[in-house]
Amino acid sequence: MTAPAAPPAPTASSTSPAPAVRRAKWRSGGLGLLAWVAGIGFCLPALWMLLTSLHSESDAATNPPSVLAPLTLDGYREFFSAGASPWPPLINSVTASLFSTLFVLVLALPAAYALSIRRVRKWTDVMFFFLSTKMLPVVAGLLPVYLFAKNVGMLDNVWLLVILYTSMNLPIAVWMMQSFLADVPVSIIEAAQVDGARLPTILFRVVAPIAAPGIAATALICFIFSWNELLFARVLTGVVAQTAPVFLTGFVTSQGLFLAQLCAASVVVSLPVLAAGFAAQDKLVQGLSLGAVK
């Protein structure tokens, strides 16, 4: 009786990675490279704006652009010293954006709680109503808002912008926070109720800390929307309540476009949003990724 044959020794071809594994690595590397190219492409306009702000007006106006031109801070000096002061518009933008965002969060948290945890009757109809308010073109409501502000004497008033930005951002804030609060464990809320906690305590001391990443993401998006709003601020303000985006439009004059100074002003106006995004980047990533992996 013959002994069974020994298994064949492994060869180099049998130990090498399978073709499917190699293709997966190449595909992953290609997607990573594509992501880097897309990221650089998105950042390129902002970097170009920063570079142009550091050029003189003559170098910024050349065609093709003079990339290797000498750098200077003249654009920033002229922005802060020449003509009207930029500080009142910047303060108005900060006031309108911060207060409107704060009011949105205070109003959206109870609404999202009623639509996600303690759901009211026909809550889907309520969500559709919130969504339908964003379907109206902004221009269609411009004249009624202007006439109302004129009749109540609130033209060129920063608090009118606070009210408008609050009403404009509230629907999207409720939609976002409803999805975030839906992931809050109901058992924690029931335990707080057993301990005698009332609704305000539950909202701000139990639900809010758990949903902090989602709240931070909602606050940042509302702040950006308020900071960038131009149409209502352009029509409803004049001198006293002028915001930073309206102030930027003043650089387009009959004498021409001061490109370097405009880019310097744009960089300065963009800094608060960039600072807020950098400070809340961890919470923002956590908030935007909530519910992505179940």
C-alpha positions as CSV (number, residue, x, y, z in Angstrom):
1,M,0.0,0.0,0.0
2,T,1.5,3.3,-1.2
3,A,1.7,6.4,1.1
4,P,-0.4,9.4,0.1
5,A,1.3,12.0,-2.0
6,A,2.6,15.0,-0.1
7,P,0.9,18.3,-0.9
8,P,2.7,20.5,-3.4
9,A,5.0,23.1,-1.9
10,P,3.7,26.7,-2.2
11,T,5.1,28.6,-5.1
12,A,5.7,32.3,-5.5
13,S,2.6,32.7,-7.6
14,S,0.4,31.1,-4.9
15,T,1.7,33.4,-2.1
16,S,1.6,36.7,-4.0
17,P,-1.5,38.9,-3.6
18,A,-4.5,38.0,-5.7
19,P,-5.2,40.2,-8.7
20,A,-8.5,41.3,-7.0
21,V,-6.5,42.6,-4.0
22,R,-4.1,44.5,-6.3
23,R,-7.0,46.0,-8.2
24,A,-8.6,47.1,-4.9
25,K,-5.4,48.8,-3.8
26,W,-5.0,50.6,-7.1
27,R,-8.7,51.7,-6.9
28,S,-8.2,52.9,-3.3
29,G,-5.1,54.8,-4.2
30,G,-6.8,56.4,-7.3
31,L,-9.7,57.5,-5.2
32,G,-7.4,59.0,-2.6
33,L,-5.5,60.9,-5.3
34,L,-8.8,62.1,-6.8
35,A,-9.9,63.3,-3.3
36,W,-6.7,65.3,-2.9
37,V,-7.0,66.9,-6.3
38,A,-10.7,67.8,-5.6
39,G,-9.7,69.2,-2.2
40,I,-6.9,71.3,-3.7
41,G,-9.3,72.5,-6.4
42,F,-11.8,73.7,-3.8
43,C,-9.1,75.5,-1.8
44,L,-7.5,77.1,-4.9
45,P,-9.9,80.1,-5.2
46,A,-9.4,81.0,-1.6
47,L,-5.6,80.7,-1.9
48,W,-5.7,82.8,-5.1
49,M,-7.7,85.4,-3.3
50,L,-5.2,85.5,-0.4
51,L,-2.3,85.8,-2.9
52,T,-4.0,88.6,-4.8
53,S,-4.6,90.5,-1.6
54,L,-0.9,90.5,-1.0
55,H,-0.1,92.1,-4.4
56,S,-0.2,95.8,-5.4
57,E,-3.1,97.0,-7.5
58,S,-0.9,97.2,-10.6
59,D,0.3,93.6,-10.2
60,A,-3.2,92.3,-9.3
61,A,-4.7,93.9,-12.5
62,T,-2.2,92.3,-14.9
63,N,-3.4,89.8,-17.5
64,P,-2.2,87.1,-17.3
65,P,-1.9,87.3,-13.5
66,S,1.5,88.1,-12.0
67,V,2.0,85.1,-9.6
68,L,5.6,85.9,-8.7
69,A,5.0,89.6,-8.1
70,P,6.4,91.2,-4.9
71,L,4.2,90.8,-1.8
72,T,2.9,93.8,0.1
73,L,0.3,94.6,2.7
74,D,-0.9,97.8,1.0
75,G,-4.3,96.3,0.3
76,Y,-4.9,95.6,4.0
77,R,-3.6,99.1,5.0
78,E,-6.0,100.8,2.5
79,F,-8.9,98.6,3.7
80,F,-8.5,99.6,7.3
81,S,-7.5,103.2,6.8
82,A,-8.9,104.6,3.5
83,G,-12.5,105.7,3.2
84,A,-15.2,104.4,5.5
85,S,-14.2,102.3,8.5
86,P,-14.9,98.6,8.1
87,W,-15.4,98.0,11.8
88,P,-19.1,99.0,12.0
89,P,-20.2,96.6,9.2
90,L,-18.1,93.8,10.8
91,I,-19.7,94.5,14.2
92,N,-23.2,94.5,12.6
93,S,-22.5,91.1,10.9
94,V,-21.2,89.6,14.1
95,T,-24.2,90.9,16.0
96,A,-26.8,89.7,13.5
97,S,-25.1,86.3,13.0
98,L,-24.5,85.5,16.6
99,F,-27.9,86.6,18.0
100,S,-29.8,85.0,15.2
101,T,-27.9,81.7,15.6
102,L,-28.5,81.8,19.4
103,F,-32.3,82.4,18.9
104,V,-32.4,79.6,16.3
105,L,-30.9,77.1,18.7
106,V,-33.2,78.1,21.5
107,L,-36.3,77.7,19.3
108,A,-35.1,74.7,17.3
109,L,-34.2,72.5,20.2
110,P,-37.7,72.2,21.7
111,A,-39.2,71.9,18.2
112,A,-36.8,69.1,17.3
113,Y,-37.5,67.4,20.7
114,A,-41.3,67.4,19.9
115,L,-40.7,66.0,16.4
116,S,-38.1,63.3,17.2
117,I,-38.4,62.1,20.9
118,R,-41.9,63.1,22.0
119,R,-43.4,63.2,18.6
120,V,-46.6,65.2,18.1
121,R,-49.5,64.1,16.0
122,K,-48.8,64.2,12.2
123,W,-45.2,65.2,12.8
124,T,-44.4,64.4,9.2
125,D,-46.8,67.1,8.1
126,V,-45.0,69.5,10.4
127,M,-41.7,68.6,8.9
128,F,-43.0,69.1,5.4
129,F,-44.4,72.5,6.4
130,F,-40.9,73.5,7.7
131,L,-39.4,72.3,4.4
132,S,-42.0,74.1,2.3
133,T,-41.1,77.5,3.8
134,K,-37.7,77.2,2.0
135,M,-39.4,76.8,-1.4
136,L,-40.5,80.4,-1.6
137,P,-38.0,82.5,-3.6
138,V,-36.3,85.1,-1.4
139,V,-37.1,87.8,-3.9
140,A,-40.8,87.1,-3.6
141,G,-40.8,88.1,0.0
142,L,-38.5,91.1,-0.3
143,L,-41.2,93.8,-1.0
144,P,-43.6,92.7,1.8
145,V,-40.7,92.6,4.3
146,Y,-39.5,96.1,3.1
147,L,-43.0,97.6,3.5
148,F,-43.5,96.0,6.9
149,A,-40.1,97.3,8.1
150,K,-40.9,100.8,6.8
151,N,-44.3,100.9,8.5
152,V,-42.9,99.9,11.9
153,G,-39.8,102.1,11.6
154,M,-37.2,99.3,11.5
155,L,-35.4,100.1,8.3
156,D,-31.6,100.3,8.7
157,N,-31.9,98.4,12.0
158,V,-29.6,95.4,12.8
159,W,-32.3,93.8,15.0
160,L,-34.6,93.5,11.9
161,L,-31.8,91.4,10.4
162,V,-31.7,89.3,13.5
163,I,-35.4,88.6,13.3
164,L,-35.2,87.8,9.5
165,Y,-32.1,85.6,9.8
166,T,-33.8,83.7,12.7
167,S,-36.9,83.0,10.7
168,M,-34.9,82.1,7.6
169,N,-32.6,79.6,9.4
170,L,-35.1,78.1,11.7
171,P,-36.6,75.5,9.3
172,I,-33.2,74.0,8.3
173,A,-32.1,74.0,11.9
174,V,-35.2,72.0,12.9
175,W,-34.6,69.6,10.1
176,M,-31.0,69.0,11.1
177,M,-31.6,68.8,14.9
178,Q,-34.6,66.5,14.4
179,S,-32.3,63.9,12.8
180,F,-29.6,64.4,15.6
181,L,-32.1,64.1,18.5
182,A,-33.6,61.0,17.0
183,D,-30.4,59.2,18.1
184,V,-30.7,60.2,21.8
185,P,-31.6,57.2,23.9
186,V,-35.1,57.5,25.3
187,S,-34.1,55.6,28.4
188,I,-31.9,58.5,29.6
189,I,-34.8,60.9,29.3
190,E,-37.1,58.6,31.1
191,A,-34.6,58.2,33.9
192,A,-34.4,62.0,34.2
193,Q,-38.1,62.2,34.4
194,V,-38.2,59.6,37.2
195,D,-35.7,61.8,39.1
196,G,-38.2,64.7,38.8
197,A,-36.5,66.7,36.0
198,R,-38.8,69.1,34.2
199,L,-38.8,69.7,30.4
200,P,-36.4,72.7,30.4
201,T,-33.9,70.7,32.5
202,I,-34.2,67.6,30.2
203,L,-33.7,69.8,27.1
204,F,-30.7,71.8,28.3
205,R,-29.0,69.4,30.8
206,V,-29.7,66.0,29.3
207,V,-30.5,66.2,25.6
208,A,-28.3,69.1,24.7
209,P,-25.0,67.6,26.0
210,I,-25.7,64.3,24.2
211,A,-26.6,66.0,20.9
212,A,-23.8,68.6,21.3
213,P,-22.0,67.6,18.0
214,G,-25.2,68.0,16.0
215,I,-26.1,71.3,17.7
216,A,-22.6,72.6,17.0
217,A,-23.0,71.6,13.3
218,T,-26.4,73.3,13.1
219,A,-25.1,76.4,14.8
220,L,-22.1,76.7,12.4
221,I,-24.3,76.3,9.3
222,C,-26.8,78.9,10.6
223,F,-23.9,81.3,11.4
224,I,-22.5,80.9,7.9
225,F,-25.9,81.5,6.3
226,S,-26.4,84.6,8.3
227,W,-22.9,85.9,7.8
228,N,-23.1,85.5,4.0
229,E,-26.7,86.9,3.5
230,L,-26.6,89.8,1.1
231,L,-30.0,90.5,-0.5
232,F,-32.0,91.5,2.6
233,A,-29.1,93.3,4.1
234,R,-28.6,95.3,0.9
235,V,-32.2,96.4,0.6
236,L,-33.2,96.9,4.3
237,T,-30.0,98.6,5.6
238,G,-28.3,101.8,4.7
239,V,-25.5,103.2,6.9
240,V,-26.2,102.3,10.5
241,A,-26.9,98.6,10.1
242,Q,-24.8,97.9,7.0
243,T,-23.2,94.4,7.2
244,A,-19.9,93.2,5.9
245,P,-21.1,91.7,2.6
246,V,-22.9,94.9,1.8
247,F,-19.7,96.8,2.7
248,L,-17.8,94.7,0.2
249,T,-20.0,95.8,-2.7
250,G,-18.8,99.3,-2.2
251,F,-15.4,98.4,-3.7
252,V,-17.0,98.2,-7.1
253,T,-17.0,101.9,-8.0
254,S,-17.3,104.1,-11.1
255,Q,-13.5,104.4,-11.0
256,G,-13.1,100.7,-11.5
257,L,-12.5,97.6,-9.4
258,F,-9.8,97.7,-6.9
259,L,-8.9,94.1,-7.0
260,A,-6.2,93.8,-4.4
261,Q,-8.1,95.9,-1.9
262,L,-11.3,93.9,-2.6
263,C,-9.4,90.6,-2.0
264,A,-7.9,91.9,1.2
265,A,-11.4,92.9,2.4
266,S,-12.7,89.5,1.4
267,V,-10.0,87.8,3.4
268,V,-10.8,89.8,6.5
269,V,-14.5,89.2,6.1
270,S,-13.9,85.5,5.7
271,L,-11.8,85.1,8.8
272,P,-14.6,84.9,11.4
273,V,-16.3,82.1,9.5
274,L,-13.0,80.3,9.1
275,A,-12.2,80.7,12.8
276,A,-15.6,79.4,13.8
277,G,-15.2,76.4,11.5
278,F,-11.7,75.7,12.8
279,A,-12.8,75.9,16.4
280,A,-15.7,73.6,15.9
281,Q,-14.2,71.3,13.4
282,D,-14.3,68.2,15.7
283,K,-17.9,68.8,16.7
284,L,-18.8,69.6,13.1
285,V,-17.4,66.3,11.8
286,Q,-19.1,64.3,14.5
287,G,-22.4,66.1,14.0
288,L,-22.4,65.7,10.2
289,S,-21.5,62.0,10.5
290,L,-24.2,61.2,13.1
291,G,-26.4,58.5,11.7
292,A,-24.1,57.7,8.9
293,V,-23.1,54.4,10.5
294,K,-25.8,52.5,12.3
